[in-house]
Structures are given as structure tokens and as C-alpha cells.
Amino acid sequence: MTLISQRFLPVAILCACLALWCSATPSQAASEVPLSYQQAKKALKDADPERRTQGMSRLLQLGNAPDARWVYPLLGDKDPSVREVALGTVWQLWGRSGDADVDRLYQQGLDAMNAQELAEAQDIFSKIIAKRPQFAEGWNKRATVYYMTGQYERSMKDCEEVLKRIPQHFGALVGYSQMLAQQGRPERALELMERAVKVNPFVANADFMMEELRQQIENKRKNSA
């Protein structure tokens, strides 16, 4: 989910990620045998940052949404460039349903969102949900559209559906947390933010947001005393 909160600074979540490339030169890439699926997964744990990046690039070629779980640990990688690639890789994998027709429809929904054609985008993502309800990112993008059109209760319900399918979805966790905070529910909001940071330790402005939530909780405690 992508949100711009009035209470918090914007959250840097990449919805339309750039294509990811191996860091090898063209001549090197041409001479190397592509990694298999298992080799790509193994490369994600390699000591060499370049090798970890190559593993993600290959996994992106071979994988679908469930494969994002192999990349989660790299969201906290000590190498900033690896973390950046990991973030893009996770979002791109989440956006793959495993069904070519659904993926084409999903891209149409993204295009409609980018063009601010929100009624059309909502309709497209609703069709995706009806066709493939297990595809979490269909719910996530509709949650975003609902938020953008002021349908906050519906947005939160769709966030719940996302988290049923991908409990580690830090985008939905952060977006849901922001809406709960706006509704004066800081305890639950903080819980979700803490879950998001466990998956992605570098969620933008997370420390600021959690401190704000803790202050809200403290103020509620004092006012009720």
C-alpha cells in the first residue's frame, strides 16, 4: 500500500520499481551460465554483495510472489546497495500472481493509478481479487486506491486481507498503521509498525513514526489517569 499521511512524513515505498540488472558486464554475463532457481536462492546468502545481487536478479527472472520471502533477510543487509535492490525485488515479486492474464490486468490497474484514473483502477483491482483472491497485491493496490479516494474503512479491510496472505507485507503494515494512528488507535498502530520494521529494518521514517505513536499512547495514559 502507498500512503501519504498527514501526521507522518511520506513513507518511501517503491510501487513501480526499476528493472534490476546483474552487476556483471555484458561480456561477463554472456559467458556465464545462468543460475538455476536453487543456485539463485543460495547466492542470496553469499558473502559477496555482488553475488547476493546476482541471486536476486536471477530470482526475479524465475520467481513469483511467494519467492519474495527468500529476499526478506536482505532488506536489512549491511550493504546499502544490496538493500536497495532487495526492496525493489520484493515489490516486483509481490506484483507477480503466477497467472499471465492476471498480471496483464494488474499492469492495467497500475497504469490507471498512475494516470489518476482511480475509479477505473478500483474496478480493475476488484476484478483481479474476484479472479485470483489469493494474490495479495491485488488487495494491497485496491487498499491504496480506497485510501486515495477517502474510503478509509474499506482500505483497512483490504489491508487485513493482504496481511492474511502475506503477514510480512511491510507496505500494508505501514499503511494500515498510519490509518489507525489517524483514528486515534496508537496501540494497534505501533504494533503494526513494529511488525513492519522486523521485516524491513529500513522502513523510511520508522523511528519517527514509532516515537510519535509512543507519545500518543503516553498521552492517552495520562489523560485517563
C-alpha positions as CSV (number, residue, x, y, z in Angstrom):
1,M,0.0,0.0,0.0
2,T,1.2,3.5,-0.7
3,L,0.0,6.3,1.6
4,I,0.8,9.9,2.3
5,S,-0.1,10.6,5.8
6,Q,-1.0,14.0,7.2
7,R,0.6,13.0,10.5
8,F,3.8,11.4,9.3
9,L,6.4,12.1,6.8
10,P,5.9,10.2,3.5
11,V,6.8,6.5,3.6
12,A,9.3,5.6,0.9
13,I,7.7,2.5,-0.6
14,L,8.5,1.7,-4.2
15,C,5.4,0.8,-6.1
16,A,6.9,1.0,-9.6
17,C,10.4,-0.4,-9.3
18,L,13.1,0.0,-11.8
19,A,14.3,-3.1,-13.6
20,L,17.1,-4.9,-11.8
21,W,20.3,-5.9,-13.5
22,C,23.2,-8.2,-12.6
23,S,26.3,-6.1,-11.9
24,A,28.4,-8.2,-14.2
25,T,29.4,-6.6,-17.5
26,P,27.7,-7.7,-20.7
27,S,30.7,-9.8,-21.8
28,Q,30.8,-11.5,-18.4
29,A,27.0,-12.1,-18.4
30,A,27.1,-13.6,-21.8
31,S,29.9,-16.0,-20.8
32,E,28.3,-17.2,-17.6
33,V,25.7,-20.0,-17.3
34,P,22.5,-18.5,-15.7
35,L,21.9,-19.5,-12.2
36,S,19.3,-22.2,-11.5
37,Y,16.5,-21.4,-9.1
38,Q,18.3,-23.2,-6.3
39,Q,21.6,-21.6,-7.1
40,A,19.9,-18.2,-7.1
41,K,18.5,-18.8,-3.6
42,K,21.9,-20.0,-2.4
43,A,23.5,-16.9,-3.8
44,L,21.3,-14.7,-1.6
45,K,23.4,-15.8,1.4
46,D,26.8,-15.4,-0.3
47,A,29.4,-13.3,1.4
48,D,30.0,-11.3,-1.7
49,P,27.4,-8.4,-2.1
50,E,27.7,-8.7,-5.9
51,R,26.8,-12.3,-5.7
52,R,23.8,-11.6,-3.5
53,T,22.6,-9.0,-6.0
54,Q,23.1,-11.5,-8.9
55,G,21.0,-14.0,-6.9
56,M,18.2,-11.5,-6.6
57,S,18.3,-10.6,-10.3
58,R,18.0,-14.3,-11.3
59,L,15.3,-15.0,-8.7
60,L,13.4,-12.0,-10.2
61,Q,13.6,-13.8,-13.6
62,L,12.4,-17.1,-12.3
63,G,10.1,-16.3,-9.3
64,N,6.7,-15.2,-8.3
65,A,5.2,-13.6,-5.2
66,P,5.9,-16.4,-2.8
67,D,9.6,-16.2,-3.6
68,A,9.8,-12.7,-2.0
69,R,10.2,-14.5,1.3
70,W,13.7,-15.5,0.3
71,V,14.7,-11.9,-0.1
72,Y,13.3,-10.5,3.1
73,P,16.6,-11.0,5.1
74,L,18.4,-8.8,2.6
75,L,16.1,-5.9,3.4
76,G,18.4,-5.5,6.4
77,D,21.7,-6.2,4.6
78,K,24.7,-4.3,5.8
79,D,25.4,-3.2,2.2
80,P,23.1,-0.2,1.2
81,S,23.2,-1.2,-2.5
82,V,22.0,-4.7,-1.7
83,R,19.2,-3.3,0.5
84,E,18.1,-1.1,-2.4
85,V,18.0,-4.0,-4.8
86,A,16.2,-6.2,-2.2
87,L,13.5,-3.6,-1.8
88,G,12.8,-3.4,-5.5
89,T,13.0,-7.2,-5.9
90,V,10.4,-7.8,-3.1
91,W,8.0,-5.3,-4.6
92,Q,8.3,-6.7,-8.1
93,L,7.9,-10.3,-6.9
94,W,4.8,-9.3,-4.8
95,G,3.4,-8.0,-8.1
96,R,3.5,-11.3,-9.8
97,S,0.5,-13.5,-9.5
98,G,1.7,-16.5,-11.4
99,D,-1.2,-16.1,-13.9
100,A,-0.2,-14.2,-17.1
101,D,-3.8,-12.9,-17.6
102,V,-4.0,-11.6,-14.1
103,D,-0.5,-10.0,-14.4
104,R,-1.6,-8.1,-17.5
105,L,-4.7,-6.9,-15.7
106,Y,-2.6,-5.9,-12.8
107,Q,-0.4,-3.7,-15.0
108,Q,-3.5,-2.1,-16.4
109,G,-4.5,-1.3,-12.9
110,L,-1.1,0.3,-12.1
111,D,-1.4,2.3,-15.3
112,A,-4.8,3.6,-14.3
113,M,-3.5,4.5,-10.8
114,N,-0.5,6.4,-12.3
115,A,-2.9,8.3,-14.6
116,Q,-5.1,9.2,-11.5
117,E,-8.0,7.2,-13.1
118,L,-8.9,5.9,-9.7
119,A,-12.4,4.6,-10.4
120,E,-11.1,2.5,-13.2
121,A,-8.2,1.3,-11.1
122,Q,-10.6,0.3,-8.3
123,D,-12.6,-1.7,-10.8
124,I,-9.6,-3.4,-12.2
125,F,-8.2,-4.5,-8.8
126,S,-11.7,-5.7,-7.8
127,K,-11.7,-7.9,-10.9
128,I,-8.3,-9.2,-10.0
129,I,-9.5,-10.0,-6.5
130,A,-12.5,-11.9,-7.8
131,K,-10.4,-13.8,-10.3
132,R,-7.5,-14.6,-8.0
133,P,-8.3,-13.8,-4.4
134,Q,-5.0,-15.4,-3.1
135,F,-3.0,-12.7,-5.0
136,A,-2.2,-10.3,-2.1
137,E,-1.0,-7.4,-4.2
138,G,-4.4,-7.1,-5.8
139,W,-5.8,-6.4,-2.3
140,N,-2.9,-4.1,-1.5
141,K,-3.3,-1.9,-4.6
142,R,-7.1,-1.7,-4.1
143,A,-6.4,-0.7,-0.4
144,T,-4.2,2.1,-1.8
145,V,-7.0,3.3,-4.2
146,Y,-9.5,3.2,-1.4
147,Y,-7.2,5.4,0.7
148,M,-6.6,7.8,-2.1
149,T,-10.4,8.2,-2.6
150,G,-11.1,8.6,1.2
151,Q,-12.6,5.2,1.7
152,Y,-10.6,4.5,4.8
153,E,-12.6,1.7,6.4
154,R,-12.5,-0.2,3.1
155,S,-8.8,0.4,2.8
156,M,-8.2,-1.0,6.3
157,K,-10.3,-4.1,5.5
158,D,-8.2,-4.7,2.4
159,C,-5.0,-4.3,4.4
160,E,-6.3,-7.1,6.6
161,E,-6.8,-9.3,3.6
162,V,-3.2,-8.5,2.5
163,L,-1.8,-9.5,5.9
164,K,-3.8,-12.7,5.9
165,R,-1.9,-13.7,2.8
166,I,1.5,-12.1,3.4
167,P,1.9,-11.3,7.1
168,Q,5.3,-9.7,6.3
169,H,3.9,-7.2,3.9
170,F,5.6,-4.1,5.3
171,G,3.8,-1.8,2.8
172,A,0.3,-2.9,4.1
173,L,1.6,-2.9,7.7
174,V,2.8,0.7,7.4
175,G,-0.2,2.0,5.6
176,Y,-2.6,0.3,8.0
177,S,-0.6,1.7,10.9
178,Q,-0.9,5.2,9.6
179,M,-4.7,5.0,9.2
180,L,-5.1,3.6,12.7
181,A,-3.0,6.4,14.1
182,Q,-5.2,9.0,12.3
183,Q,-8.2,7.3,14.0
184,G,-6.6,7.6,17.5
185,R,-5.7,4.0,17.8
186,P,-1.9,4.3,18.5
187,E,-1.5,1.0,20.4
188,R,-2.6,-1.1,17.4
189,A,-0.7,1.3,15.1
190,L,2.5,0.8,17.0
191,E,2.1,-3.0,16.9
192,L,1.8,-3.0,13.2
193,M,4.8,-0.6,12.7
194,E,6.9,-2.8,14.9
195,R,6.0,-5.8,12.7
196,A,6.9,-3.8,9.6
197,V,10.3,-2.9,11.0
198,K,11.0,-6.5,11.9
199,V,10.7,-7.4,8.2
200,N,12.3,-4.2,6.8
201,P,14.5,-2.5,9.3
202,F,15.0,0.5,7.0
203,V,11.3,1.5,6.6
204,A,11.5,5.2,5.9
205,N,10.9,7.4,8.9
206,A,10.0,4.4,11.1
207,D,11.8,5.7,14.2
208,F,10.0,9.0,13.9
209,M,6.6,7.3,13.4
210,M,7.1,4.9,16.3
211,E,8.2,7.7,18.6
212,E,5.1,9.7,17.7
213,L,2.9,6.7,18.4
214,R,4.6,6.0,21.8
215,Q,3.9,9.7,22.7
216,Q,0.3,9.3,21.7
217,I,0.0,6.2,23.9
218,E,1.6,8.0,26.8
219,N,-0.7,11.0,26.4
220,K,-3.7,8.7,26.4
221,R,-2.5,7.0,29.6
222,K,-2.0,10.4,31.3
223,N,-5.4,11.6,30.3
224,S,-7.2,8.5,31.5
225,A,-5.4,8.5,34.8
